Amino acid sequence: MKEQLFQFFFKDDKNMIRLFLKRVYKYSATYTVFSAFLGLNYILPYLMGSEVETHRYNALTVIRLLGVFMFILLLLKNYWPIRMRKYLTPYWYMTILYALPFSTTFSYLIMGGTKEGLVSIPLAIMMLSAIVTRRDFIILAMSGTALGIVCYHLCALGHVKLISIDLLARQHLAYTCVFSVLAGSFFIKRVAADRRLQTLELLGEIIGTEIENVVAMNKAHVNNIQFSSDQLHVERRLPSEDHQEFYLIKVDKQVYLSFKEAVDNLVRDNEKGAQTLHRTLANLRQEVDMNDFTTLSVRQCINDALALYALTQDQKNSLFINLDEDFKFYGSAYYMQHMLFNLLDNTFKHSKKNCTIEVWIDSHKLYIRDNGSGISKEALPYIFDPFFTTAQGAMGIGLTFCKLVMRAFGGTVICKSKQGTKSFAEFILTFPQM
C-alpha cells in the first residue's frame, strides 16, 4: 500500500526536489501576484483592530510577520544572487505551504476554534488549488494542515497558554480540511483535463501548419527536380564493370545547376522544417528545466546557434554580427539556442526586403536589431504576451518563450521599436552579472 501511494505521487520523478524543479517556472508569473496579495492580506486585518486576547494576538502577529517576510523575499527574487536562484523552487513551495494550509490551521487552533478562523481554512486551500498542480496540491494541503496541528500540540506540551479545543471544533476542522481538499482536487482535475484538451488542439494546429509548410516546399522542390531530370539525355552506354551499368549523360549546364539547386534546397528546407518543429515544441513549454544550468559564454552560444540555424544566402547577406565582447552567464545552452532561433525567426519574418540585421554584445547585454518596418505603438506592450501576434498564420508563442527563458536566467528581455522614417525593432537581452 505504501509503495502504491508513493508511486501515485512520484511515479514520474526520482525524488521530490526533481518533481518541484519540473513545476517551478510554470507558475513563475504567479510569484509577484501571490506575494503582493497575501502580503497585504496579512497586514490589513491588523490595521482594523482586534478583540483577541493579548497572548493570542501576539502569536498571530508573529505568524503573520514571518509570512510577510517570506513574501518580501519572494518579491525580491530577481535580486537574489545567481547561485541562490536554483533554490527558488523549494522556497516557493515552502512559502505557499506556510502561508496557506499551515498558518490558517495553526491560527484557527490557537484562536480556540472560532468560526472566523474556520472560514479562512477552505479559502486558503482553494487558493492553493488555483496555483499548483493536483499532485502538488494534495501533498501541500495535507502536509500543511498536519504541520499546523502538530505545532499546536507542541505549543501545548511546552506549557504555552492556549485555549483548549473541544471535540466539536476538532470535528469542524477535520470536516473542513477533508472537504476542501476533495473539492480542490476535483476542481484541479477538471481544469487540468480542459487544459490538456486545449493544449492538444493547439499542438495539432501548430504541428499541422508546420507540416503543411514543409510538404508544400518539398512538393515544389520535387517538381523542380522532376523537370530537371526530364532534361537529362543518355548520350551512350559505357562498358559495364563488376556487373554495374554506366551511362554517359548529356545535360545542359543551366539544367544541371537548376537540378543541383533544387536538391540543395530540398535538403536545407527539410532540415529547417525539422528544426522549426523542434523549436515549436520547445516554445510550448511552460517551464524551464534548470537541471542542465551551468556557466556559459554568450559568444559561444551565439556562434553555436548560428551554425545550426538554416540560413538562406539572402539571410546570410543581411546579417551583421559583432562578437568582439563576451561575458559569462548562468543558464542552459539548449534554451539559449532556441531563444536565439525565435528572435532570428521573428526578425527575418517581419523585416522588409533588403533590410539589415545586426547582432552585437555590449557589457552584459545582447542586442538584435533590424531596420525593418518596426512594431506599432499599440502592439509593442503586448508582444511578449502568450498568443499575441500581428502576423497571419503565427501563433504568438515564440517571444513568450524568450521572456520565460530570460526570467529563468535571472535576466530580462525588452523590445524597442519605431515606425515611419528610420524604422527599426531592437531586442535587448540583459543578463545578470556573475
N, C-alpha and C positions, 0 to 999 in steps of 0.2 A: 504493500500500500504506500509506504514512504517513497519507494523508488518510482511508482507511478505518479505520485504527487510532484516529485522532483522533476520528472520528465515533462510534466504538463507545463511547469513554469520555465524550465531551462532546456527544453529539448533542442533548441536551435543554437544554444550558446554554451561555451565551455565553462564559463563562470559568470557570476553576477556583474562584475566590472565590465566584461566584454558586452554583456547584454545592455548595460546602461550606455556604453560608448556608442552602440549602434542606434540609440534613440536620441541622443542629446540634441543634435542640430536640427532635428525635425521640429523641435519646439523652441529654437533659439530666439525666434521673434516674440515668444511669449514671455521671456525673461523680464523685459522692461515693463510691460503692461502689468504682469503679475506682481512684481516687486512694488511698483508705484501704487497699485490699487490696494494691496494688503497692507503696505506701509501706512497709508492714510487711514485704512480701516482699523489698524492697531492703535493709532494715535487719537483720532477724532472722538471716540467714546469717552476718553478721559478729559476732554475739554468741556463735556456736557455735565460733569459732576457725577457722583456715585454715592449710594447709600450703603455700600458694602462695608463690613467691619474692617478696622484698620489692618489687622494681620492678614486678612484675605485680600484686601486691596493692595497691600504691599507685594504679596505673592503674585497677583495678577499683573502688577506693574513690572516686576522682574521678567515674567514670561513675555510680556509684550515688548519690553525694551530689547530683550535678546532677539526677538523676531525682527524688530526694526533694524537692528544692527546687521542681521543676516541679509535683509532686503537691500540695505545700502551697499553692502559688498557685492551683491548681485548686480545692482545698477551700475557699479563701477567696474564691471568685468572687463571692459575694453582697456582698462588701465592696469590690469594685473600684469605682473612680469610674464614674459613669454613662456618660461618653463613652468609657470604655475597654471597656465590655461588648460593644460591637459587634465587638471583636477576639477575643471568647471562642471563636468558631468556629475560626479558623485556629490559635489557641493549643491548643485541644483536639486538633486533628489533629496538630499538631507534637509534642504530648506523647505521644500514643499511638504515633506513628511512632518517636520516640526511645526510649520505654520498652520497646517490644515488638520489632519486627524489627531496628532499628538496634543497640540495646545488646546484645541476645543474640548477634547475628552478630559484632559487634566484640569482645565478651568471649570468644567461642569462639576467635577468631583469636589474640588476644593471650595466651590461655592455652595456645597451642600445639596446638590442635585436640583437646582432651581429650574423652572420652565424656560427662563431666558437662556440659561446655559445649554439646555437640551436642544433648543431650536437651532443653535449655531452648529451643532454636530452634523445633521443632514445637509445643511447648506455647505459646510466645508467639504464633506465627502462628495457632494455633487459637483462642486467646483473642481475638485481633484479629478473627477471623471472627464472633465472638459479639456484637460491639458496633458493627459498621459494616455498611453495605450491601455487596453483592457487588462493585460497581464500585469503591467506595472501598477495599475490602479488597485487590483486585488492585493498585491503584495504590500503596497504603501498604506492602503486603508486599514488592513488587518494589523500590520506591524505597528503603525502609528497609534491606533486605538489601544492595542495591547501595552505599548510602552507608557501611554498615559495612565492606564490603570495600575501598572507596576510602580510607576513613580509615586502615585498617590499612596499606595500601601507602604512604600519605603519611607515616605514622609511620616506616615502614621506610626511606623515602627521606630522612627527616630524621635518620637515624642514631640513632633511638631503639632501645635494646636490646630486641629482640624475638626470640622463638623462631621459627625458620623453620618453615613449614607444608609437610609432604611432600605428594606427589601423592595419596595415599590419603585424607588428611584433607580435601583440597580436593574430592575426588570425593564424600566423605561429605557435605560441606557443600552441594554442588550438588544431590545427590540429595534430601537432607532438605528443602531450600528448595523445590525444584520439587514434590516430592510433597506437602508441607504446603500449598502454595498451591493445588494442584489439588484436594486433599481439602477444604480450607476453602471453596473456590469452589463445589464440588459441594454441600457441606453448606448453604451460604447459599442456593443456588438452590432446593433442596428446601424449606427453611424459608420462603423468600420466596413460593414457589408456594402453600404451605399458608396463609400469612398472607393472600395475595390472595383465595383461596377463602373464607376466614373473613370477610374484610372485605366481599366481595361478598354473602355470605349475610347478614351483619349489615346492610349497606346496604339490601338488598332488604327485609328485615324492617322496618327503621325507616321507609323511604320508603313501603312498602306500608301500614303502620299509619297514617302521617300522611295519605296519600291517602284511605284509608278514612274517616278522621275528616272530611276536607274534603267528600267525596262525601256522607256522611251528613248533614252540616249543610246542604249545598246542597239535598239532596232535601227536607229539612224546610222550608226557605225557599221552594222552588219550590211545594210543596204549599200553603203559606200564600198565595202569590201566585195560584195557580190558584183557590183557594177565594174569594179576594177578587175576582178577575176575573169569577167566576160571578155575583157580586152586582151587577155593573155592568149598567145597562139603558140602551138608546138611547132618549132622550126624543123626539128628532126629527132629521131630516136637514137640515143647513144648506145654503144655496146654495153651489155649488162655485165655487172661484176658481183660475184658472190650471190647470184640469184636475185639481185636487185636491179630494177629497171631505172634508167635515167633518161631525161628528156632535155633538150635544149629549147628554152622558152624565149620567144621573141616578144618584147614588150616595149612600148613607148616609155621614155624617161618620165614624162609627166604622169603617166598612168602608174608607174612604179612608185613615184613619190606620193601620189594620192593613196595608193594601197598601203604604203608604209605609215602614212599619217593616220589613216583610218584605224589600223591595228594599234598604233601607239595611243590614240585617243580612246580606243575601247579598253585597253589595259588601264590607262590613267583614270578614266571615269568609273570603272569598276572599283578601283582602289578608293576613289573619292566617295563612291556610294557606300561602300562598306564602312569607311571612316565616318561618314555622316550618320549612318545608322547607329554606330557605336557611340558617337557623340550625343545623339538624340536620347539614347537610353541613359547615358550619364546625366544629361540635363534633367531627366525626370526624377532624379534622386532628390529626396527631401532632407537628406542628412549627409554629413561629411564624416567618413571613417578616418579617425586620427591615428589608427594603428601604425600606418607607414610614414608618419610625420618624422622628418629629420631635417638637418641643416642643409640647405641647398644654395647654389649660385644662381641668381636670376639670369645672368648672361647665358649660362649653360642650358638652363631650361628653355630660354627663347630659341637658342640655336637648335636644340633637340626638336622643339615643336615645329620650327620652320623646315627642318629636314624631313619630318613626317607629313607635313601639310602638302596636299596635292595641288601645288601652284601651277597655273597655266603660264604660258610665256608672257602674256599681257600682264598678268598679275605680278610676275617677277619684275617686269619693266617698271611697274608703277610703285614698287615697294622700295623705300629708302630706309636703311637700318643703320643706326649709330649705337654701337655697344662698347664704346671706349671705357665707360664706367661699369662698375659691377658692385653688388652687395650681396650679403648672405641673408637668408630668411628661413624661418622655421615653418615647413609645410610639406606638401606632397607633390612629387613630380607629376604623378598621374593627373591630379586635379588642376595643377598649374597648366599642363599641356592642354587639357580640354577647355579651360577658361580662355587661353590664348586662341584656340581654334574658334571659339564662339565669337570673340572680339574681332578676329580677322574676317570671319564669315559675315558678321554684321556690317563691318566696314566695306567689304567688297560688294555686298548686296545692295547697300544704299548709296554707294559712291557713283557719281556720274562718269561717263566715258572720258578717258584720258586724264582722270584725276590722279593725284599722288597721295601715297600713304606713308607716313613717317612713324618710325618706332625708335624711341631713344630712352636712355636711363639718366636720371638726374637725382642725386642724393639717394633717398630710399623710395623713389617714385619711378614708375614705369609709365611712359606716355605712348599712346597710339592715336595719331591724328590724321585726318583726311581733309582734303579741300573740296569735298562733295557738296551736295545741296543743303546739308545741315538738318537739324531737327527743329520742329516748330516749338515755340514757347509753350503752347498748350499741351504738347505731348511730352516735353522734356521731363517734367516732375514724375511721370508715371512709367518711364521706360524700364525701370527695374522691377515693376510690379508683375506678379505672375499673370501670364496670358494676355498681357497688354502688348499690342502690336499695331503698327500702321502699314505693314507690308501685307499684300494679298498672298494668301497661302501659308503665311508664317503662323507659328503657334504662340510666340511670345514667352518662351521659357529659357532662352539662352542667356539673356542678361540677368534674369533672376538667379540662375545657376552661378553666374560670375559673382554676384553680390553675396550669395551663400558661401562660396569658397573663400572670398576675401575676408568675410567675417570669421571663418574658421582659422584663417591665417593670422588673425588679430589685426587686420588692416581694413581699408575702405576702398571703394571704387565709386567715382563720381564721373559725370559727363558734363562737359561744357560745349555749347553749340551756338551757332549764329547762322541765320538765313539771309539771303539777299547778296549784297556786294561783299566779296571776300568771305563767303560762307565756309563753314568748317564744322567738324564734330571731333571732339577730343575726349578720350577716355583717360582718366588719371587713376592709376592703382598705387595707393600709398601703403607701404609695408612698415611694420614696426621695427625700430632699431633693436638689434640684438646686443 
